[in-house]
Amino acid sequence: MKMVFISKIKRIALFVLMLSMVSLVVHLSITRLSGAYSMQSTLIPFNGFDFTASIFAPQGDRFVRNMKLWGPVMSLKSLQPYANPRSNYPVPDEGNNVYIYAKFFGGFEKIRSSICDLVTISRLLNATLVIPEIQESLPSKGISYKFKSFSYLFDEDQFIASLSNDVNIVKSLPENLKAARQRNEVRTYKPKRSASPNFYVKEILPVLKKSKVIGLVLHDGGCLQVGCDALIDDHGQISVMSILPPSMSEFQRLRCRVAFHALKFRREIQMVGQLMVQRLRASGQPFLAFHPGLVRNILAYHGCAELFQAKISDVHTELIQYRRAQMIKQGILNGELGVDSHIHRDNGSCPLMPEEVGLLLQAMGYPNRTVIYVAGSETFGGQRVLIPLRAMFSNTVDRTRVCTKQELSDLVGPETPLSLNPFQPPPTKSEEQLKEEWNMAGPRPRPLPPPPDRPIYQHEKEGWYGWITESDTEPDPSPVDLRMQAHRLLWDALDYIVSVEADAFFPGFHNDGSGWPDFSSLVMGQRLYESASSITYRPDRRVLAELFNITRDNMYYHLNYSWKLSVREHLNKSLSEDGLIRQSLLSKPTTFLSHPLPECSCRIPSAEVPKQVKGNDGRFLYGGEDECPTWMKHSQEDTQFESAVAEDGSNGNNELEYENDGVEQQESDDNAVKSSLTQLPVDQDNEWDPND
């Protein structure tokens, strides 16, 4: 009886073991099958960042490009880039012996805008330009010894060669003038952004002819505007016009040649940027670039601190308010310290939050597997503020997901190691010191000693925000901070390349009216110049704030169909001529490079007659472009058939195109015209002057 019972137990145990094995095999099979589909929601590098189509869909599936989401905008197809001189444009005199050198302060946007103004001034004064110094990338900032200031970011040889017919450019001053500069015998000016051409002709040119050299120090992201056409913005600040007089249209086109042709990044940056674009498109699907615009200075200037109070932390709110107080004290801002951020948001002054952009893209019909590249070296609030966007679009990536650490390190170059932990905890007191303090504490009876202080943890002091917990004054940047500021120039350059090359671009913040150049506006200007018909959203944040206020309480759960239709109508208008006209009225008067029309474009004749918009002074802001040369017309005719096929494919049931998330896009951009940013020059500047 006992043996029979034991045999039954063995049979039951064997049966349970067999069931376990079967269950394990089934689960492994399910995991293997589902693993191929789970990869759809991630953009994990495969085999050395070789993005294949299997990342997004099973092999064999092909995606159809949704023309409503990825373009082109047919009404803007006739606009073509054309910044060549239109009239008699003499070559600069090589015999001039007067020189201008300059120093730039500020980030990527200010540097790029300032260089364009500096070249224009050199042409205006018929002076030889010395390669300018970028203060953020000096050797004293801890950058690699391989580079000097300008060559850390740009290609010097390409810059000089590209502008040979516009301005004489040299890498350093002659020895006699260099010695005079070292003896502080050279007159230095600090022109404001509102400096007019008359200022340079009447004030600076006589001094330049006499002393043979002058220096310029630029802080405001520009130094050549039309001060007589000043405007007053919503913050009480004077916003000057960047549109030069009609007689100086050739100087406007010179600005375009500098920004869009001469300012090429150095070869290593272009190679990495082009590689990033290839990896983002390797799946066969287009991608959208998004720049949040959440920068501390912008948030402080426009009084948007309270937007972070509930979403991120009170520390970020205090940091924004501290910077705003600095701006008021320095006279940069005329306003009160305490403002209602919600009112400013409703006025369109504050950036769109990432979750709001995610809702807008969902309303437009972008599927949740759309690849979104987040640009910008600084996103105030860090990765935490991007969590809602990543929850809506799982393929949201940045440069750290597309590039390896080694690739980014090679871009920076060899650097001297720095101490990464400048915080030193207070020295520990010995037992004898504690006893001596107790004995010297005063007469008895003494109260009980206070409890020991809470220990100071390392993470509380390492962050860039740690000072605000115990000090009212922001400390000077440490060597690590200075080096990171230089690195941000490189990261912004990579993001700029990717944003210009992206199939679609959405700005979280642009055209703030302050007159300072911003990243998104510069990207939008170059995309407008190179390919006006590309998908570039130009949203009106005031209109979007009204739409979000309608459904703000339940925006994450019940976005009704009429709300989505309102969003689509507004964003589709921003893509077309209506968006360009609004952009020309608001953005061009303060930042020419954000809207280089009509000076730097031409129009191929088409059946549609473009709208014409003139400014208050009678000049064309849109619709006054010249007719393109004959060779450009022939080039356009060669692509008319392809455009017609694309347009026919975009017609039909428009609503189905928006709502059908399963129909995605097959890339045909391999044969598309590449941006001038990714055309690699043959020569590389490896020389640098040790005397600079």
C-alpha positions as CSV (number, residue, x, y, z in Angstrom):
1,M,0.0,0.0,0.0
2,K,2.8,2.3,0.9
3,M,4.6,1.6,-2.4
4,V,1.5,2.3,-4.4
5,F,1.1,5.7,-2.6
6,I,4.7,6.6,-3.4
7,S,4.3,5.7,-7.1
8,K,1.2,7.9,-7.3
9,I,3.2,10.8,-5.8
10,K,6.0,10.2,-8.3
11,R,3.5,10.2,-11.2
12,I,1.9,13.4,-10.0
13,A,5.3,15.1,-9.5
14,L,6.3,14.0,-13.0
15,F,3.0,15.3,-14.5
16,V,3.5,18.7,-12.7
17,L,7.1,18.9,-14.0
18,M,5.9,18.2,-17.6
19,L,3.3,20.9,-17.3
20,S,5.9,23.3,-16.0
21,M,8.2,22.5,-19.0
22,V,5.3,23.1,-21.4
23,S,4.4,26.3,-19.7
24,L,8.0,27.5,-19.9
25,V,8.3,26.7,-23.6
26,V,5.0,28.5,-24.3
27,H,6.1,31.6,-22.4
28,L,9.5,31.7,-24.2
29,S,7.7,31.4,-27.5
30,I,5.3,34.2,-26.7
31,T,8.2,36.4,-25.5
32,R,10.2,35.7,-28.6
33,L,7.3,36.6,-30.9
34,S,6.3,39.7,-28.9
35,G,9.9,40.9,-28.7
36,A,10.0,41.8,-32.4
37,Y,6.9,44.0,-31.9
38,S,8.0,45.5,-28.6
39,M,11.0,46.9,-30.5
40,Q,8.5,49.1,-32.3
41,S,8.2,51.4,-29.2
42,T,11.9,51.9,-28.7
43,L,14.7,53.4,-30.7
44,I,17.5,51.3,-29.3
45,P,20.7,51.1,-31.4
46,F,21.1,47.8,-33.1
47,N,24.5,46.5,-34.2
48,G,26.4,49.7,-33.7
49,F,23.5,52.1,-34.1
50,D,22.4,50.5,-37.4
51,F,18.7,51.4,-37.3
52,T,16.8,48.9,-39.4
53,A,13.2,48.7,-40.5
54,S,12.6,45.9,-38.0
55,I,12.8,48.4,-35.2
56,F,9.5,49.8,-36.2
57,A,7.7,47.0,-38.0
58,P,8.1,43.4,-39.1
59,Q,10.1,42.7,-42.1
60,G,8.3,43.0,-45.4
61,D,6.0,45.8,-44.3
62,R,6.3,49.1,-46.2
63,F,5.2,52.5,-45.0
64,V,3.4,55.0,-47.1
65,R,4.4,58.7,-46.6
66,N,1.4,60.7,-45.3
67,M,1.7,63.8,-47.3
68,K,-0.5,65.8,-44.9
69,L,2.0,65.2,-42.1
70,W,5.3,65.1,-43.9
71,G,4.7,67.5,-46.8
72,P,5.8,69.1,-49.0
73,V,3.6,72.3,-48.8
74,M,2.7,72.7,-52.4
75,S,1.8,76.4,-52.2
76,L,5.4,77.2,-51.2
77,K,7.0,74.9,-53.8
78,S,7.9,77.9,-56.1
79,L,10.1,79.6,-53.5
80,Q,13.8,78.8,-54.1
81,P,17.0,79.9,-52.4
82,Y,18.8,82.6,-54.2
83,A,21.2,84.9,-52.3
84,N,23.5,85.9,-55.1
85,P,24.0,89.6,-55.8
86,R,21.4,91.1,-58.1
87,S,23.2,94.3,-59.1
88,N,26.7,95.7,-59.6
89,Y,28.6,94.1,-56.7
90,P,32.4,94.9,-56.8
91,V,35.0,92.5,-55.4
92,P,36.6,94.0,-52.2
93,D,39.8,95.9,-52.5
94,E,42.7,93.6,-51.5
95,G,44.8,96.7,-50.9
96,N,42.9,98.0,-48.0
97,N,45.0,98.1,-44.9
98,V,42.4,98.6,-42.2
99,Y,41.3,95.8,-39.9
100,I,38.4,94.8,-37.6
101,Y,38.7,92.2,-35.0
102,A,35.9,91.2,-32.6
103,K,35.0,89.2,-29.5
104,F,31.7,87.4,-29.1
105,F,29.9,86.7,-25.9
106,G,26.9,84.5,-25.6
107,G,25.6,81.1,-26.7
108,F,25.2,79.5,-30.1
109,E,22.3,81.7,-31.3
110,K,24.1,85.0,-30.5
111,I,27.3,83.8,-32.0
112,R,25.7,82.8,-35.3
113,S,23.8,86.1,-35.6
114,S,26.7,88.3,-34.5
115,I,29.0,86.8,-37.2
116,C,26.6,87.7,-39.9
117,D,26.4,91.3,-38.7
118,L,30.2,91.5,-38.3
119,V,30.8,90.5,-41.9
120,T,28.2,93.0,-43.1
121,I,29.9,95.8,-41.2
122,S,33.3,94.8,-42.6
123,R,31.8,95.1,-46.1
124,L,30.2,98.4,-45.3
125,L,33.5,99.9,-44.0
126,N,35.6,98.2,-46.7
127,A,37.8,96.7,-44.0
128,T,39.6,93.4,-43.6
129,L,38.0,91.2,-41.1
130,V,40.2,89.2,-38.6
131,I,38.7,85.8,-37.7
132,P,36.7,86.7,-34.6
133,E,37.2,85.2,-31.1
134,I,34.4,83.2,-29.5
135,Q,34.8,83.8,-25.8
136,E,32.9,80.6,-24.8
137,S,35.5,78.5,-26.6
138,L,38.8,80.1,-25.7
139,P,41.6,77.8,-24.5
140,S,41.2,79.3,-21.0
141,K,37.7,77.7,-20.8
142,G,39.4,74.3,-20.7
143,I,38.7,73.1,-24.3
144,S,41.0,70.8,-26.2
145,Y,44.4,72.1,-27.2
146,K,43.6,71.0,-30.8
147,F,41.4,74.0,-31.4
148,K,41.4,77.7,-31.0
149,S,38.3,79.9,-30.5
150,F,36.6,80.0,-33.9
151,S,37.8,76.7,-35.3
152,Y,36.3,74.9,-32.2
153,L,32.9,75.3,-33.9
154,F,33.4,76.5,-37.5
155,D,35.6,75.7,-40.5
156,E,37.9,78.7,-40.9
157,D,39.2,77.9,-44.4
158,Q,35.7,77.4,-45.7
159,F,34.6,80.7,-44.1
160,I,37.4,82.6,-45.7
161,A,37.1,81.0,-49.2
162,S,33.3,81.3,-49.3
163,L,33.4,85.1,-48.7
164,S,36.4,85.9,-50.8
165,N,34.1,87.9,-53.2
166,D,32.5,89.8,-50.3
167,V,35.1,90.6,-47.6
168,N,38.8,90.1,-47.1
169,I,39.3,87.8,-44.2
170,V,42.6,87.0,-42.5
171,K,43.4,84.7,-39.5
172,S,45.4,87.2,-37.5
173,L,46.5,90.8,-37.4
174,P,49.8,91.9,-38.9
175,E,52.6,91.9,-36.4
176,N,52.8,95.6,-35.9
177,L,49.1,95.9,-35.2
178,K,49.2,92.8,-33.0
179,A,51.8,94.4,-30.9
180,A,49.7,97.6,-30.6
181,R,46.8,95.5,-29.5
182,Q,48.9,93.8,-26.8
183,R,49.9,97.3,-25.5
184,N,46.1,98.3,-25.4
185,E,46.6,101.0,-28.0
186,V,43.7,99.8,-30.1
187,R,40.3,101.5,-29.7
188,T,37.6,99.1,-28.7
189,Y,33.8,99.6,-29.1
190,K,30.9,97.8,-27.6
191,P,28.1,98.5,-30.1
192,K,24.5,97.8,-29.1
193,R,22.2,95.7,-31.1
194,S,20.5,98.9,-32.2
195,A,23.6,100.3,-33.9
196,S,22.7,101.7,-37.3
197,P,24.8,101.9,-40.5
198,N,25.2,105.6,-39.9
199,F,26.9,104.9,-36.6
200,Y,29.6,102.9,-38.2
201,V,30.0,105.3,-41.1
202,K,30.1,108.5,-39.1
203,E,31.6,107.3,-35.8
204,I,33.8,104.3,-36.4
205,L,35.1,104.7,-40.0
206,P,37.1,107.9,-39.2
207,V,38.8,106.2,-36.3
208,L,39.4,103.1,-38.4
209,K,41.1,105.1,-41.1
210,K,43.3,106.8,-38.6
211,S,44.3,103.9,-36.4
212,K,44.2,101.2,-39.0
213,V,42.5,98.8,-36.6
214,I,39.6,98.7,-34.2
215,G,38.0,96.1,-31.9
216,L,34.4,95.2,-31.4
217,V,32.9,93.5,-28.4
218,L,29.5,92.0,-29.0
219,H,27.1,90.8,-26.3
220,D,23.6,91.1,-27.7
221,G,23.7,88.7,-30.5
222,G,23.9,91.4,-33.2
223,C,25.4,94.8,-33.8
224,L,23.6,96.2,-37.0
225,Q,20.0,97.2,-37.0
226,V,17.9,100.2,-37.9
227,G,17.5,102.2,-34.7
228,C,15.2,104.8,-36.2
229,D,12.5,102.1,-36.6
230,A,12.4,101.1,-33.0
231,L,9.4,99.3,-31.6
232,I,8.2,98.8,-28.0
233,D,7.4,95.3,-27.0
234,D,5.1,93.9,-24.4
235,H,7.8,94.2,-21.7
236,G,8.5,97.9,-22.2
237,Q,11.8,97.1,-24.1
238,I,12.9,98.8,-27.2
239,S,12.9,96.3,-30.0
240,V,14.8,97.6,-33.0
241,M,14.3,96.7,-36.6
242,S,16.7,94.3,-38.3
243,I,15.5,95.2,-41.8
244,L,18.1,97.4,-43.5
245,P,17.0,100.2,-45.9
246,P,16.0,99.2,-49.4
247,S,19.3,100.6,-50.7
248,M,21.1,98.0,-48.6
249,S,19.4,94.9,-49.9
250,E,22.7,93.5,-51.1
251,F,23.9,93.6,-47.5
252,Q,20.8,91.6,-46.5
253,R,21.8,89.0,-49.1
254,L,25.3,89.1,-47.7
255,R,23.9,88.1,-44.3
256,C,22.2,85.1,-46.0
257,R,25.4,84.1,-47.7
258,V,27.2,84.2,-44.4
259,A,24.6,82.3,-42.4
260,F,23.6,79.7,-44.9
261,H,26.7,79.1,-47.0
262,A,29.9,80.4,-45.3
263,L,29.3,79.3,-41.7
264,K,30.0,75.6,-42.1
265,F,30.7,73.7,-39.0
266,R,34.1,72.0,-38.8
267,R,34.4,68.7,-40.5
268,E,34.0,66.5,-37.4
269,I,30.8,68.2,-36.4
270,Q,29.3,67.8,-39.9
271,M,30.3,64.1,-40.1
272,V,28.6,63.3,-36.7
273,G,25.6,65.5,-37.6
274,Q,25.1,63.7,-40.9
275,L,25.6,60.4,-39.2
276,M,22.8,61.2,-36.8
277,V,20.4,62.1,-39.6
278,Q,21.2,58.8,-41.4
279,R,20.5,56.8,-38.2
280,L,17.2,58.6,-37.5
281,R,16.1,57.8,-41.1
282,A,17.6,54.3,-41.3
283,S,14.2,52.7,-40.3
284,G,12.7,54.1,-43.5
285,Q,10.4,56.5,-41.6
286,P,10.7,60.3,-41.5
287,F,11.4,62.0,-38.2
288,L,10.3,65.2,-36.5
289,A,12.6,67.6,-34.7
290,F,11.3,69.4,-31.6
291,H,13.1,72.2,-29.8
292,P,11.5,72.8,-26.4
293,G,12.9,76.3,-25.9
294,L,12.9,75.9,-22.2
295,V,15.9,78.1,-21.4
296,R,16.4,79.8,-18.1
297,N,17.0,83.3,-19.6
298,I,13.8,83.0,-21.7
299,L,11.7,81.8,-18.8
300,A,13.0,84.6,-16.6
301,Y,12.6,87.4,-19.2
302,H,9.0,86.5,-19.9
303,G,8.0,85.7,-16.3
304,C,7.2,82.0,-16.7
305,A,8.5,80.8,-13.3
306,E,5.2,79.5,-11.9
307,L,4.8,77.1,-14.8
308,F,7.5,75.0,-13.1
309,Q,6.2,75.2,-9.6
310,A,3.7,72.4,-9.8
311,K,5.4,70.4,-12.5
312,I,9.0,70.2,-11.5
313,S,10.1,71.8,-8.2
314,D,10.2,75.1,-6.2
315,V,14.0,75.2,-6.7
316,H,13.6,75.7,-10.5
317,T,11.1,78.5,-9.8
318,E,13.5,80.2,-7.4
319,L,16.3,79.9,-10.0
320,I,14.1,81.6,-12.7
321,Q,13.1,84.4,-10.3
322,Y,16.7,85.0,-9.3
323,R,17.7,85.4,-13.0
324,R,14.7,87.7,-13.5
325,A,15.9,89.9,-10.6
326,Q,19.3,90.1,-12.2
327,M,17.8,91.2,-15.5
328,I,15.8,93.9,-13.8
329,K,18.8,95.1,-11.9
330,Q,21.0,95.2,-15.0
331,G,18.4,97.2,-17.0
332,I,17.8,94.3,-19.4
333,L,14.2,94.1,-18.4
334,N,11.7,96.8,-17.3
335,G,9.1,95.0,-15.3
336,E,8.2,93.7,-11.9
337,L,9.8,90.7,-10.3
338,G,6.5,89.0,-9.3
339,V,4.2,88.4,-12.2
340,D,1.4,86.0,-13.0
341,S,2.9,83.4,-15.2
342,H,-0.5,82.1,-16.3
343,I,-1.4,85.6,-17.7
344,H,1.9,85.6,-19.6
345,R,1.2,82.1,-20.9
346,D,-2.2,83.2,-22.2
347,N,-0.5,86.1,-24.0
348,G,1.7,83.6,-25.8
349,S,4.9,84.8,-24.1
350,C,5.8,81.5,-22.4
351,P,7.1,78.4,-24.2
352,L,4.8,75.5,-24.8
353,M,5.3,72.7,-22.3
354,P,6.4,69.3,-23.8
355,E,3.1,67.6,-22.9
356,E,1.2,70.4,-24.7
357,V,3.3,69.8,-27.8
358,G,2.6,66.1,-27.5
359,L,-1.1,66.7,-27.5
360,L,-0.8,69.0,-30.5
361,L,1.1,66.3,-32.5
362,Q,-1.5,63.7,-31.5
363,A,-4.3,66.0,-32.6
364,M,-2.5,66.4,-36.0
365,G,-2.5,62.6,-36.4
366,Y,1.1,61.7,-35.8
367,P,1.1,58.1,-34.5
368,N,2.7,57.2,-31.2
369,R,5.6,55.5,-32.8
370,T,6.7,58.7,-34.6
371,V,10.4,59.4,-34.2
372,I,10.8,62.7,-32.4
373,Y,14.3,64.2,-31.9
374,V,14.5,66.6,-29.0
375,A,17.0,69.4,-29.9
376,G,18.7,71.9,-27.6
377,S,21.7,71.7,-25.3
378,E,19.8,73.2,-22.4
379,T,16.3,72.0,-21.4
380,F,15.5,73.7,-18.1
381,G,14.0,71.1,-15.8
382,G,16.0,68.3,-17.3
383,Q,14.7,64.9,-18.5
384,R,11.9,65.1,-16.0
385,V,10.0,67.7,-17.9
386,L,10.1,65.5,-21.0
387,I,8.5,62.5,-19.3
388,P,4.9,63.3,-20.5
389,L,6.1,63.7,-24.1
390,R,8.0,60.3,-23.9
391,A,4.8,58.7,-22.6
392,M,2.9,59.9,-25.7
393,F,5.6,59.2,-28.2
394,S,7.9,56.4,-27.1
395,N,10.4,57.0,-29.9
396,T,11.4,60.4,-28.4
397,V,15.2,60.6,-28.5
398,D,18.1,63.1,-28.2
399,R,21.7,63.1,-29.1
400,T,22.7,60.8,-26.2
401,R,20.4,58.1,-27.7
402,V,21.6,58.5,-31.3
403,C,25.3,58.9,-30.7
404,T,27.7,56.8,-28.6
405,K,29.7,58.4,-25.8
406,Q,32.9,57.7,-27.8
407,E,31.6,59.7,-30.8
408,L,30.7,62.7,-28.6
409,S,34.0,62.4,-26.8
410,D,36.0,62.4,-30.1
411,L,34.1,65.5,-31.1
412,V,35.2,67.3,-28.0
413,G,38.8,66.2,-28.4
414,P,41.5,65.5,-25.8
415,E,41.1,67.7,-22.7
416,T,42.9,68.1,-19.5
417,P,41.1,66.3,-16.7
418,L,39.3,68.4,-14.1
419,S,38.0,67.7,-10.7
420,L,34.4,66.7,-11.1
421,N,33.6,67.0,-7.4
422,P,34.5,70.6,-6.3
423,F,32.4,70.3,-3.2
424,Q,34.3,69.7,0.0
425,P,32.4,68.9,3.1
426,P,33.2,70.9,6.3
427,P,36.2,69.4,8.2
428,T,35.3,67.0,11.0
429,K,36.1,68.3,14.5
430,S,38.2,66.1,16.8
431,E,37.0,65.0,20.2
432,E,39.4,67.4,21.9
433,Q,37.9,70.3,19.9
434,L,34.4,69.3,20.9
435,K,35.4,69.1,24.6
436,E,37.0,72.5,24.5
437,E,33.9,74.0,22.9
438,W,31.8,72.4,25.6
439,N,34.0,73.8,28.3
440,M,34.0,77.3,26.8
441,A,30.2,77.3,26.3
442,G,29.5,79.4,29.4
443,P,28.3,79.1,33.0
444,R,26.4,76.2,34.3
445,P,23.7,74.9,34.5
446,R,23.8,74.5,30.8
447,P,20.9,73.2,28.6
448,L,21.3,70.0,26.8
449,P,23.4,70.3,23.6
450,P,21.3,70.5,20.4
451,P,21.0,67.4,18.3
452,P,23.6,66.9,15.6
453,D,23.0,68.6,12.3
454,R,21.6,66.6,9.4
455,P,24.5,65.3,7.3
456,I,25.1,67.1,4.0
457,Y,24.7,64.6,1.3
458,Q,26.9,64.8,-1.8
459,H,24.0,65.0,-4.3
460,E,22.7,68.1,-2.6
461,K,25.8,70.1,-3.4
462,E,27.0,68.7,-6.7
463,G,24.2,70.1,-8.9
464,W,24.4,73.4,-10.6
465,Y,21.4,74.5,-8.5
466,G,22.9,73.5,-5.1
467,W,24.0,77.1,-4.2
468,I,20.4,78.3,-3.9
469,T,19.8,76.3,-0.8
470,E,22.2,78.3,1.3
471,S,23.2,81.4,-0.6
472,D,21.5,84.5,-2.0
473,T,24.2,85.0,-4.7
474,E,24.9,82.7,-7.6
475,P,28.6,81.6,-7.5
476,D,31.0,82.2,-10.4
477,P,31.2,79.4,-12.9
478,S,33.6,76.7,-12.0
479,P,36.2,75.3,-14.5
480,V,33.8,72.4,-15.1
481,D,30.9,74.9,-15.8
482,L,33.1,76.8,-18.2
483,R,34.0,73.7,-20.1
484,M,30.4,72.5,-20.2
485,Q,29.4,75.9,-21.7
486,A,31.9,75.2,-24.5
487,H,30.5,71.7,-25.0
488,R,27.0,73.1,-25.3
489,L,28.2,75.0,-28.5
490,L,29.0,71.6,-30.0
491,W,25.7,70.0,-28.9
492,D,23.8,72.9,-30.3
493,A,25.7,72.6,-33.6
494,L,24.7,68.9,-33.9
495,D,21.1,69.7,-33.0
496,Y,21.1,72.5,-35.5
497,I,22.1,70.1,-38.3
498,V,19.5,67.6,-37.4
499,S,16.8,70.2,-37.0
500,V,17.5,71.7,-40.4
501,E,17.6,68.3,-42.1
502,A,14.5,67.0,-40.3
503,D,11.4,66.0,-42.3
504,A,9.3,68.2,-39.9
505,F,10.2,70.8,-37.3
506,F,8.1,72.0,-34.4
507,P,9.3,74.9,-32.2
508,G,8.3,75.0,-28.5
509,F,9.3,78.6,-28.4
510,H,10.2,81.2,-31.1
511,N,9.7,84.8,-32.1
512,D,9.6,86.2,-28.6
513,G,9.8,89.8,-29.7
514,S,12.8,90.5,-27.5
515,G,15.1,90.9,-30.5
516,W,17.5,88.2,-29.2
517,P,18.0,85.4,-31.7
518,D,16.7,82.1,-30.5
519,F,17.5,78.6,-31.7
520,S,14.1,77.8,-33.3
521,S,13.9,81.0,-35.2
522,L,17.3,80.4,-36.8
523,V,16.4,76.9,-37.7
524,M,13.1,78.0,-39.2
525,G,14.9,80.7,-41.2
526,Q,17.3,78.3,-42.7
527,R,14.6,75.7,-43.5
528,L,12.6,78.5,-45.2
529,Y,15.7,79.5,-47.2
530,E,16.8,76.0,-48.3
531,S,13.4,74.3,-48.7
532,A,10.4,76.6,-48.1
533,S,8.0,73.8,-48.8
534,S,9.3,71.6,-46.0
535,I,7.0,71.0,-43.0
536,T,7.9,73.7,-40.6
537,Y,5.2,74.6,-38.0
538,R,4.9,78.3,-37.0
539,P,2.3,78.1,-34.2
540,D,0.8,81.2,-32.6
541,R,1.2,80.4,-28.9
542,R,-1.6,82.8,-28.0
543,V,-4.1,80.9,-30.1
544,L,-2.9,77.6,-28.7
545,A,-3.2,78.9,-25.2
546,E,-6.9,79.7,-25.8
547,L,-7.4,76.2,-27.2
548,F,-5.7,74.6,-24.2
549,N,-7.8,76.7,-21.8
550,I,-10.9,75.3,-23.3
551,T,-10.0,71.8,-22.3
552,R,-7.2,72.2,-19.8
553,D,-9.0,70.3,-17.0
554,N,-9.5,67.2,-19.0
555,M,-6.9,67.5,-21.8
556,Y,-5.3,64.2,-21.0
557,Y,-8.5,62.2,-21.2
558,H,-11.2,63.8,-23.3
559,L,-9.9,65.6,-26.3
560,N,-13.0,65.9,-28.4
561,Y,-13.1,65.9,-32.2
562,S,-13.9,69.5,-32.6
563,W,-10.9,70.5,-30.5
564,K,-8.7,68.4,-32.7
565,L,-10.1,70.0,-35.8
566,S,-9.4,73.5,-34.4
567,V,-5.8,72.5,-33.7
568,R,-5.4,71.0,-37.2
569,E,-6.8,74.1,-38.8
570,H,-4.4,76.4,-36.9
571,L,-1.3,74.3,-37.4
572,N,-2.1,73.7,-41.1
573,K,-2.4,77.5,-41.6
574,S,0.9,78.0,-39.9
575,L,2.5,75.7,-42.6
576,S,1.2,77.7,-45.5
577,E,1.4,81.3,-46.7
578,D,-0.7,82.5,-43.9
579,G,1.9,81.3,-41.4
580,L,4.7,82.8,-43.4
581,I,2.9,86.2,-43.6
582,R,2.4,86.2,-39.8
583,Q,6.0,85.3,-39.4
584,S,7.1,88.1,-41.6
585,L,5.2,90.6,-39.6
586,L,6.3,89.5,-36.2
587,S,9.7,87.9,-36.6
588,K,11.5,89.6,-39.4
589,P,11.5,93.1,-38.0
590,T,13.6,91.9,-35.0
591,T,15.6,88.9,-36.5
592,F,16.2,89.0,-40.2
593,L,17.7,85.5,-40.4
594,S,14.4,84.0,-39.1
595,H,12.6,85.2,-42.2
596,P,15.1,85.9,-45.1
597,L,12.3,86.7,-47.6
598,P,12.1,88.2,-50.1
599,E,15.7,89.4,-50.3
600,C,17.3,85.9,-50.3
601,S,14.8,84.0,-52.4
602,C,13.4,83.9,-55.9
603,R,10.2,82.5,-57.2
604,I,9.6,80.2,-60.1
605,P,6.5,81.3,-62.0
606,S,3.4,79.2,-61.2
607,A,-0.3,79.2,-61.8
608,E,-0.9,80.5,-58.3
609,V,-0.4,84.2,-57.7
610,P,1.3,84.6,-54.3
611,K,-0.1,87.0,-51.7
612,Q,1.9,90.2,-51.3
613,V,2.5,91.8,-47.9
614,K,4.2,95.1,-47.3
615,G,5.5,96.6,-44.1
616,N,4.7,100.0,-42.8
617,D,7.5,101.5,-44.8
618,G,6.2,100.1,-48.1
619,R,8.8,97.3,-48.4
620,F,7.8,93.8,-49.3
621,L,7.8,91.3,-46.4
622,Y,6.4,88.5,-48.5
623,G,5.5,88.1,-52.2
624,G,8.0,90.5,-53.6
625,E,10.6,87.9,-54.6
626,D,12.5,88.2,-57.9
627,E,11.9,85.7,-60.7
628,C,14.4,82.9,-60.6
629,P,17.1,82.5,-63.2
630,T,16.5,80.3,-66.2
631,W,18.7,77.5,-65.0
632,M,16.7,77.2,-61.8
633,K,13.4,77.0,-63.9
634,H,14.8,74.0,-65.8
635,S,15.7,72.3,-62.6
636,Q,12.2,72.8,-61.3
637,E,10.6,71.4,-64.4
638,D,12.6,68.2,-64.0
639,T,10.9,67.5,-60.7
640,Q,7.3,68.6,-61.6
641,F,6.2,65.1,-62.5
642,E,7.4,63.8,-59.1
643,S,5.6,66.6,-57.3
644,A,2.4,66.0,-59.2
645,V,2.5,62.3,-58.2
646,A,3.1,63.2,-54.6
647,E,0.3,65.7,-54.7
648,D,-2.1,63.2,-56.2
649,G,-1.2,60.7,-53.5
650,S,-2.0,63.3,-50.8
651,N,-5.5,63.9,-52.1
652,G,-8.5,61.7,-51.4
653,N,-10.0,61.1,-47.9
654,N,-8.1,63.7,-45.9
655,E,-9.6,62.8,-42.6
656,L,-8.6,59.2,-43.0
657,E,-5.0,60.3,-43.5
658,Y,-5.1,62.1,-40.2
659,E,-6.8,59.3,-38.3
660,N,-5.2,56.2,-39.7
661,D,-2.2,55.8,-37.5
662,G,-1.4,52.5,-39.1
663,V,-0.5,54.1,-42.4
664,E,3.0,55.4,-42.1
665,Q,5.6,56.7,-44.4
666,Q,8.2,55.2,-46.7
667,E,11.2,57.5,-46.9
668,S,12.3,58.7,-50.3
669,D,14.7,61.3,-49.0
670,D,17.8,59.3,-50.0
671,N,17.6,61.1,-53.4
672,A,16.5,64.4,-51.9
673,V,18.6,67.5,-52.0
674,K,20.8,67.6,-48.9
675,S,21.2,70.7,-46.8
676,S,24.3,72.8,-47.3
677,L,25.1,72.0,-43.6
678,T,26.0,68.4,-44.5
679,Q,28.1,69.1,-47.6
680,L,31.5,68.3,-46.2
681,P,34.4,70.5,-47.3
682,V,37.5,68.9,-48.7
683,D,40.0,70.9,-46.6
684,Q,40.3,70.8,-42.8
685,D,41.7,73.6,-40.8
686,N,44.4,72.1,-38.6
687,E,46.5,75.3,-38.2
688,W,46.1,77.8,-35.5
689,D,48.1,80.9,-34.6
690,P,49.8,80.6,-31.2
691,N,50.0,84.3,-30.9
692,D,46.2,84.7,-30.7
